[in-house]
Amino acid sequence: METLSTTCVIAGGGPAGMMCGYLLARAGVDVTVLEKHKDFLRDFRGDTVHPSTLQVMHELGLLEDFLKLPHTRIRTATIEIGDEHFTIGDFSRLPTIAKFIALMPQWDFLDFLAQQAKKLPNFHLLMQTEAKDLIAQNGRICGVLATGPNGNMQIRAGLTIAADGRRSILRDKSGLKVNDLGAPFDVLWLSLPVLPGDPADLIGKIRDGQLFVMIYRTDYWQCAYLIPKGGFDAIKADGLTKFRNRLKSIAGFAAGRIDDAIKDFDQVKLLTVTVDRLSSWARPGLLCIGDAAHAMSPIGGVGINLAIQDAVATANILSPVLTKGVPGLRDLKRVQKRREFPTKVIQSFQVAAQNAVLAPTLAAMKTPEPPLLVKILNAWPWARQFPARFIGMGVRPEHVRLPKR
Ligand SMILES: Cc1cc2nc3c(=O)[nH]c(=O)nc-3n(C[C@H](O)[C@H](O)[C@H](O)COP(=O)(O)OP(=O)(O)OC[C@H]3O[C@@H](n4cnc5c(N)ncnc54)[C@H](O)[C@@H]3O)c2cc1C
């Protein structure tokens, strides 16, 4: 079996893994990132790049080039309850260099990070290479077993980082305990065409027990239709016509585009929502970050942001140790200590929103009364910066603290 050696091996080339790999390599650590797919092309992965991530890109000196890539800028958040419109978020007052959410295909974001990282001699990206198991020696993790284009391999490392997403195989193999916080809904993703005169906005719609989110993507609308957990089979059994009628009743100005756009259930992608968190993010030699440590609900579209923030904190805390030797469990626990609080706050908000708003709305099949908070935000533009701050920057934003080496 082929054997490779590196200082830090990262399983997963998503936002957490690619950013962490780039930052560690930039700080002088030898890093190998494994990504099981042959490219970053995947649909509906979540394409929001939040102001705090744009701030990190700015601190890395990458923002100007990054924003040359095609993207849409979202500056306000709007919600429609029945026939009433409410503006509830305004990103233009944030204390960040970029006062908007950039919507960009996630593969463009990851490709960009990969291009920057590949300029560093100590960064290695192995595509089509899937981590299968952990290598343990005397109770310590010292690398991974993987399968690549040329067969099985072992990658030995002083530190293994599991950034392989919410179905993390390394987290399963680690024996670390997962707490499932529950999610009463799933999401159906679909695309609708954009027509001249459409608003360039992020629009949430609530009507007759249905929830629909439309995200303006310049040449199409990325749409999320929320359904009760496990409800997709029943929707398919009812047939396409009934499903299209449901969409038409909630899609507002885009209702007339449904019949032409949705010809088959193959154009509708089910994403099963999970919200969970590890009790302990680390064991000797292994650290879990991003969704592997805490799968996020799509509410607020903050999962990528949290994954990036974990990556920045990991690099800030561990690269000074990794440039000298092997981090101990106490070093790894410092990452959890730093990131667990922001994760808990955001997940608590997501769980409260899904239990207090989403689940009752999906069950009641009627249009709810607009909550008082929504009315206040709509009436008082100044207050809209606070939800924008919570969503756009999160709690305890991370900053790049490492010089480039
Ligand atoms: C329905 C839905 C919609 C969402 N929408 C948004 C949104 O709009 N905005 C937002 O910020 N967040 C959104 N999220 C959450 C977001 O997708 C995640 O929180 C975020 O992508 C986590 O990043 P990550 O790097 O930790 O994991 P991932 O993005 O899952 O990346 C993990 C990577 O590891 C690779 N991998 C997996 N297993 C292995 C292995 N064994 N070996 C090697 N590679 C492996 C995968 O191919 C993948 O590239 C959404 C989530 C859901 C469920």
The ligand as an SDF file (V2000), in Angstrom:
LIG
                    3D

 53 58  0  0  0  0  0  0  0  0999 V2000
  -30.6210   21.9270    2.4990 C   0  0  0  0  0  0  0  0  0  0  0  0
  -29.4120   22.6720    2.9260 C   0  0  0  0  0  0  0  0  0  0  0  0
  -29.1620   23.9300    2.4070 C   0  0  0  0  0  0  0  0  0  0  0  0
  -28.0930   24.6670    2.8600 C   0  0  0  0  0  0  0  0  0  0  0  0
  -27.9100   25.9380    2.3950 N   0  0  0  0  0  0  0  0  0  0  0  0
  -26.9200   26.6760    2.8920 C   0  0  0  0  0  0  0  0  0  0  0  0
  -26.6860   28.0090    2.4460 C   0  0  0  0  0  0  0  0  0  0  0  0
  -27.4040   28.5250    1.5890 O   0  0  0  0  0  0  0  0  0  0  0  0
  -25.6640   28.6890    3.0020 N   0  0  0  0  0  0  0  0  0  0  0  0
  -24.8730   28.1480    3.9590 C   0  0  0  0  0  0  0  0  0  0  0  0
  -23.9620   28.8190    4.4620 O   0  0  0  0  0  0  0  0  0  0  0  0
  -25.0220   26.8790    4.3690 N   0  0  0  0  0  0  0  0  0  0  0  0
  -26.0220   26.1360    3.8620 C   0  0  0  0  0  0  0  0  0  0  0  0
  -26.1900   24.8690    4.2930 N   0  0  0  0  0  0  0  0  0  0  0  0
  -25.2260   24.2720    5.2300 C   0  0  0  0  0  0  0  0  0  0  0  0
  -23.8800   24.0660    4.5130 C   0  0  0  0  0  0  0  0  0  0  0  0
  -24.0560   23.3340    3.3190 O   0  0  0  0  0  0  0  0  0  0  0  0
  -22.8740   23.3520    5.4090 C   0  0  0  0  0  0  0  0  0  0  0  0
  -23.0250   23.7940    6.7360 O   0  0  0  0  0  0  0  0  0  0  0  0
  -21.4290   23.5970    4.9560 C   0  0  0  0  0  0  0  0  0  0  0  0
  -21.2640   23.2320    3.6080 O   0  0  0  0  0  0  0  0  0  0  0  0
  -20.4540   22.8160    5.8180 C   0  0  0  0  0  0  0  0  0  0  0  0
  -19.1680   22.8540    5.2700 O   0  0  0  0  0  0  0  0  0  0  0  0
  -18.1420   21.6780    5.5560 P   0  0  0  0  0  0  0  0  0  0  0  0
  -16.8910   22.0150    4.8200 O   0  0  0  0  0  0  0  0  0  0  0  0
  -18.0610   21.4170    7.0010 O   0  0  0  0  0  0  0  0  0  0  0  0
  -18.8260   20.3830    4.9270 O   0  0  0  0  0  0  0  0  0  0  0  0
  -19.2790   20.0890    3.4420 P   0  0  0  0  0  0  0  0  0  0  0  0
  -19.6300   21.3150    2.7230 O   0  0  0  0  0  0  0  0  0  0  0  0
  -20.2910   19.0130    3.5250 O   0  0  0  0  0  0  0  0  0  0  0  0
  -17.9560   19.5230    2.7620 O   0  0  0  0  0  0  0  0  0  0  0  0
  -17.4840   18.2230    3.0500 C   0  0  0  0  0  0  0  0  0  0  0  0
  -16.6130   17.7970    1.8780 C   0  0  0  0  0  0  0  0  0  0  0  0
  -16.0040   16.5720    2.2190 O   0  0  0  0  0  0  0  0  0  0  0  0
  -16.0960   15.6710    1.1220 C   0  0  0  0  0  0  0  0  0  0  0  0
  -16.0750   14.3430    1.7200 N   0  0  0  0  0  0  0  0  0  0  0  0
  -17.0710   13.7320    2.3930 C   0  0  0  0  0  0  0  0  0  0  0  0
  -16.6600   12.5440    2.8770 N   0  0  0  0  0  0  0  0  0  0  0  0
  -15.3540   12.4100    2.4970 C   0  0  0  0  0  0  0  0  0  0  0  0
  -14.3680   11.4050    2.7220 C   0  0  0  0  0  0  0  0  0  0  0  0
  -14.6360   10.3040    3.4200 N   0  0  0  0  0  0  0  0  0  0  0  0
  -13.1370   11.5970    2.1880 N   0  0  0  0  0  0  0  0  0  0  0  0
  -12.8540   12.7180    1.4770 C   0  0  0  0  0  0  0  0  0  0  0  0
  -13.7580   13.6960    1.2310 N   0  0  0  0  0  0  0  0  0  0  0  0
  -14.9800   13.5490    1.7580 C   0  0  0  0  0  0  0  0  0  0  0  0
  -17.3960   16.0460    0.4440 C   0  0  0  0  0  0  0  0  0  0  0  0
  -17.3850   15.6480   -0.9150 O   0  0  0  0  0  0  0  0  0  0  0  0
  -17.3890   17.5630    0.5920 C   0  0  0  0  0  0  0  0  0  0  0  0
  -16.7290   18.1920   -0.4580 O   0  0  0  0  0  0  0  0  0  0  0  0
  -27.2350   24.1040    3.8300 C   0  0  0  0  0  0  0  0  0  0  0  0
  -27.4380   22.8190    4.3000 C   0  0  0  0  0  0  0  0  0  0  0  0
  -28.5310   22.1130    3.8680 C   0  0  0  0  0  0  0  0  0  0  0  0
  -28.7800   20.7480    4.4230 C   0  0  0  0  0  0  0  0  0  0  0  0
  1  2  1  0
  2  3  1  0
  2 52  2  0
  3  4  2  0
  4  5  1  0
  4 50  1  0
  5  6  2  0
  6  7  1  0
  6 13  1  0
  7  8  2  0
  7  9  1  0
  9 10  1  0
 10 11  2  0
 10 12  1  0
 12 13  2  0
 13 14  1  0
 14 15  1  0
 14 50  1  0
 15 16  1  0
 16 17  1  0
 16 18  1  0
 18 19  1  0
 18 20  1  0
 20 21  1  0
 20 22  1  0
 22 23  1  0
 23 24  1  0
 24 25  2  0
 24 26  1  0
 24 27  1  0
 27 28  1  0
 28 29  2  0
 28 30  1  0
 28 31  1  0
 31 32  1  0
 32 33  1  0
 33 34  1  0
 33 48  1  0
 34 35  1  0
 35 36  1  0
 35 46  1  0
 36 37  1  0
 36 45  1  0
 37 38  2  0
 38 39  1  0
 39 40  1  0
 39 45  2  0
 40 41  1  0
 40 42  2  0
 42 43  1  0
 43 44  2  0
 44 45  1  0
 46 47  1  0
 46 48  1  0
 48 49  1  0
 50 51  2  0
 51 52  1  0
 52 53  1  0
M  END
$$$$
